[in-house]
Amino acid sequence: MYQRGSSDEYRRPPRKPLVVTPHDNPASHPQQVHISVAGADAIRISWVTDDRSAPTVVEYGTSPGKYTASETGYSTTYRMLSYNSGANHNVTIGPLEPGTTYYYRCGGDAGNELSLRTPPSTLPIEFVIIGDVGQTEWTVATLSQIGANDYDILLLPGDLSYADYNQPLWDSWGRLVSPQASSRPWMTAVGNHEEEKQNRERAVPASWPTTRGGPCRTRPAARPPTFTTHSTRPVFTS
């Protein structure tokens, strides 16, 4: 991991084995919760349940435990080789106020209360940029550094979980990043490690859809977008 501008403050830990994050809650419990920007005043909330019949609903409000609005969405499933996914839920909430903290709960009573902050409507907007994340102790250190900084949006231009066809590792990775990904928008793009070919298509799992919805389909020559930020805040790579 490299943190620009503060190399004297951080030392990369020794290489460690793969980190596998278990799920010990009931099948209806929302897991792998993450959010993304879905418009000027909207946020999409995505999560997974092992129970395919679990409700696709989000309740939210600006005070803890007081939900003044709710939205329903859609869920999908997918199959990759011998793996059958749980329900991948997606709900768009809004209109929302900029720069505001909202408290929300996915899946009705089965979900824990979480909070998110919407991006500001004016500059400056603070970004964190990471890539080649994987799920090792280095990843844990990267996520810890992210959590220690205040920012508005995270950009991840490819190579998310390094699952490489091992679909349970997508689930493990989703649980690993959820504490950060459920509180600030994570905007992801497709890297070569997300191109899992099946039936002549390449796709990333439906649990990490694009901003337009659905699993991300790519052409072999497709390239993820690049981003430029003039912020003096840290940039992370894992």
C-alpha positions as CSV (number, residue, x, y, z in Angstrom):
1,M,0.0,0.0,0.0
2,Y,1.2,3.5,-0.8
3,Q,-0.1,6.7,0.7
4,R,1.0,9.8,-1.2
5,G,2.2,12.6,0.9
6,S,2.7,10.7,4.2
7,S,5.2,7.9,3.5
8,D,6.9,8.7,6.8
9,E,3.8,7.9,8.7
10,Y,3.0,4.5,7.2
11,R,4.9,1.2,6.8
12,R,3.5,-1.6,4.8
13,P,3.0,-4.8,6.9
14,P,4.6,-8.1,5.9
15,R,2.7,-10.2,3.3
16,K,0.0,-12.2,5.0
17,P,-2.4,-14.9,3.8
18,L,-5.8,-14.5,2.2
19,V,-8.4,-12.9,4.5
20,V,-11.8,-14.8,4.3
21,T,-14.7,-13.0,6.0
22,P,-17.4,-15.4,7.2
23,H,-21.1,-14.8,7.4
24,D,-22.6,-16.1,10.6
25,N,-26.0,-14.4,10.6
26,P,-29.4,-15.7,9.5
27,A,-30.0,-16.2,5.8
28,S,-32.3,-13.1,5.7
29,H,-29.7,-10.8,7.2
30,P,-28.4,-8.2,4.7
31,Q,-24.7,-8.6,4.0
32,Q,-22.1,-7.0,1.7
33,V,-24.0,-3.6,1.9
34,H,-22.5,-0.9,-0.4
35,I,-23.7,2.3,-1.9
36,S,-23.1,4.3,-5.1
37,V,-24.1,7.6,-6.6
38,A,-27.3,7.1,-8.7
39,G,-27.9,10.7,-9.8
40,A,-27.7,14.3,-8.6
41,D,-29.8,13.6,-5.5
42,A,-30.0,9.8,-5.3
43,I,-28.0,7.0,-3.8
44,R,-28.3,3.3,-4.8
45,I,-28.0,0.8,-1.9
46,S,-27.0,-2.7,-2.8
47,W,-26.7,-5.8,-0.6
48,V,-26.9,-9.6,-0.7
49,T,-29.0,-12.1,1.3
50,D,-28.7,-15.9,1.2
51,D,-32.5,-16.0,1.4
52,R,-33.7,-15.3,-2.1
53,S,-37.2,-14.4,-0.8
54,A,-35.9,-11.6,1.5
55,P,-37.6,-8.2,1.0
56,T,-35.9,-5.6,-1.2
57,V,-36.7,-2.5,0.8
58,V,-34.7,0.3,2.4
59,E,-36.0,2.6,5.2
60,Y,-34.2,5.8,5.9
61,G,-34.2,9.2,7.6
62,T,-31.9,11.9,9.0
63,S,-32.2,10.7,12.7
64,P,-31.1,7.4,14.2
65,G,-33.9,4.9,14.4
66,K,-36.4,7.3,12.8
67,Y,-37.2,6.3,9.3
68,T,-39.4,8.8,7.5
69,A,-39.2,7.3,4.0
70,S,-38.8,3.9,2.4
71,E,-38.2,2.7,-1.1
72,T,-38.4,-0.7,-2.7
73,G,-36.2,-2.0,-5.6
74,Y,-35.4,-5.2,-7.4
75,S,-33.3,-8.3,-6.8
76,T,-31.4,-10.6,-9.1
77,T,-29.6,-13.9,-8.9
78,Y,-26.8,-15.3,-11.1
79,R,-25.0,-18.6,-11.7
80,M,-21.3,-18.9,-12.4
81,L,-20.2,-22.5,-13.1
82,S,-21.3,-24.5,-10.1
83,Y,-22.0,-21.4,-7.9
84,N,-25.6,-20.2,-7.3
85,S,-25.8,-16.7,-5.8
86,G,-28.1,-15.4,-3.1
87,A,-30.4,-12.5,-3.9
88,N,-28.6,-9.4,-5.0
89,H,-30.8,-6.4,-3.9
90,N,-30.7,-2.9,-5.4
91,V,-32.7,0.0,-4.1
92,T,-32.4,3.7,-5.1
93,I,-33.3,6.2,-2.5
94,G,-34.0,9.9,-2.9
95,P,-34.3,12.8,-3.5
96,L,-31.6,13.4,-0.9
97,E,-30.0,16.6,0.4
98,P,-26.3,17.0,-0.4
99,G,-23.7,16.7,2.3
100,T,-26.2,15.1,4.7
101,T,-26.0,12.0,6.9
102,Y,-28.8,9.6,6.5
103,Y,-29.5,6.6,8.7
104,Y,-30.9,3.5,6.9
105,R,-31.9,-0.1,7.3
106,C,-32.0,-2.7,4.5
107,G,-34.4,-5.6,4.4
108,G,-36.8,-4.5,7.1
109,D,-36.4,-5.8,10.6
110,A,-33.6,-8.2,9.5
111,G,-31.1,-5.4,8.9
112,N,-28.9,-3.4,11.2
113,E,-29.0,0.4,11.1
114,L,-26.3,1.9,9.0
115,S,-25.4,5.5,8.1
116,L,-24.3,7.2,4.9
117,R,-23.3,10.7,3.9
118,T,-24.2,12.1,0.6
119,P,-21.6,14.0,-1.4
120,P,-21.6,17.8,-1.4
121,S,-23.3,19.7,-4.2
122,T,-20.3,22.1,-4.6
123,L,-16.6,21.9,-4.8
124,P,-14.3,20.8,-3.2
125,I,-15.3,17.1,-3.4
126,E,-12.7,14.8,-1.7
127,F,-11.9,11.5,-3.4
128,V,-10.1,8.4,-2.3
129,I,-8.8,6.3,-5.2
130,I,-7.7,2.7,-4.7
131,G,-7.1,-0.2,-7.1
132,D,-6.0,-3.9,-7.1
133,V,-7.6,-4.3,-3.7
134,G,-7.9,-8.1,-3.2
135,Q,-8.5,-9.5,0.3
136,T,-5.3,-9.9,2.3
137,E,-3.9,-8.3,5.4
138,W,-2.7,-5.5,3.0
139,T,-6.3,-5.0,2.1
140,V,-7.2,-4.7,5.8
141,A,-4.5,-2.1,6.3
142,T,-5.7,-0.2,3.3
143,L,-9.3,-0.2,4.6
144,S,-8.1,1.0,8.0
145,Q,-6.3,3.9,6.4
146,I,-9.4,4.8,4.4
147,G,-11.6,4.7,7.5
148,A,-9.2,7.1,9.3
149,N,-9.7,9.8,6.6
150,D,-12.7,12.0,5.8
151,Y,-13.8,11.8,2.2
152,D,-16.8,12.0,-0.1
153,I,-16.5,9.4,-2.8
154,L,-14.3,6.4,-3.3
155,L,-13.2,5.5,-6.9
156,L,-12.1,1.9,-7.6
157,P,-11.1,1.7,-11.3
158,G,-10.7,-2.1,-11.5
159,D,-9.5,-5.3,-9.9
160,L,-11.7,-5.5,-6.9
161,S,-11.8,-8.9,-5.1
162,Y,-9.3,-11.0,-7.1
163,A,-11.8,-13.8,-6.9
164,D,-10.9,-14.9,-10.4
165,Y,-13.9,-17.2,-10.9
166,N,-14.0,-18.3,-7.2
167,Q,-17.4,-16.8,-6.5
168,P,-17.5,-17.3,-2.7
169,L,-14.5,-15.0,-2.6
170,W,-16.7,-12.2,-4.0
171,D,-19.0,-12.7,-1.1
172,S,-16.1,-12.7,1.4
173,W,-14.7,-9.5,-0.2
174,G,-18.1,-7.8,-0.1
175,R,-18.3,-8.5,3.6
176,L,-14.8,-7.3,4.1
177,V,-15.3,-3.8,2.5
178,S,-18.8,-3.3,3.7
179,P,-18.0,-1.1,6.7
180,Q,-16.5,1.5,4.4
181,A,-18.6,0.8,1.3
182,S,-21.9,1.2,3.2
183,S,-21.1,4.7,4.5
184,R,-19.6,6.5,1.4
185,P,-20.4,5.9,-2.3
186,W,-18.0,3.5,-4.0
187,M,-17.8,3.9,-7.8
188,T,-16.2,0.9,-9.4
189,A,-15.1,0.0,-12.9
190,V,-14.1,-3.3,-14.5
191,G,-10.5,-4.6,-14.4
192,N,-9.1,-7.7,-16.0
193,H,-9.7,-9.7,-12.8
194,E,-13.4,-9.0,-13.1
195,E,-13.6,-10.4,-16.6
196,E,-15.0,-13.9,-15.8
197,K,-15.9,-15.4,-19.1
198,Q,-19.0,-17.6,-19.3
199,N,-21.2,-18.3,-22.4
200,R,-19.0,-16.0,-24.5
201,E,-19.7,-13.0,-22.2
202,R,-17.5,-11.5,-19.5
203,A,-19.2,-10.3,-16.4
204,V,-18.7,-9.2,-12.8
205,P,-21.2,-10.6,-10.3
206,A,-24.5,-8.8,-10.0
207,S,-23.6,-7.9,-6.4
208,W,-21.5,-5.1,-7.8
209,P,-23.6,-3.7,-10.6
210,T,-22.7,-0.6,-12.7
211,T,-24.3,2.7,-12.0
212,R,-26.9,1.9,-14.6
213,G,-27.9,-1.4,-13.0
214,G,-27.3,-5.0,-13.8
215,P,-24.1,-7.0,-13.8
216,C,-21.3,-5.2,-15.7
217,R,-20.8,-6.6,-19.2
218,T,-17.6,-5.7,-21.0
219,R,-16.0,-6.2,-24.4
220,P,-12.6,-7.8,-24.5
221,A,-11.1,-4.4,-25.5
222,A,-13.0,-2.4,-22.9
223,R,-11.0,-0.2,-20.6
224,P,-12.1,1.3,-17.3
225,P,-12.4,5.1,-17.0
226,T,-9.6,7.1,-15.5
227,F,-10.1,9.8,-13.0
228,T,-8.2,13.0,-12.1
229,T,-8.3,14.8,-8.8
230,H,-6.5,17.9,-7.8
231,S,-7.1,17.2,-4.1
232,T,-4.2,17.3,-1.7
233,R,-5.8,14.5,0.3
234,P,-4.3,11.0,0.3
235,V,-4.5,8.6,-2.6
236,F,-4.3,4.9,-1.7
237,T,-3.3,1.9,-3.7
238,S,-3.3,-1.6,-2.3
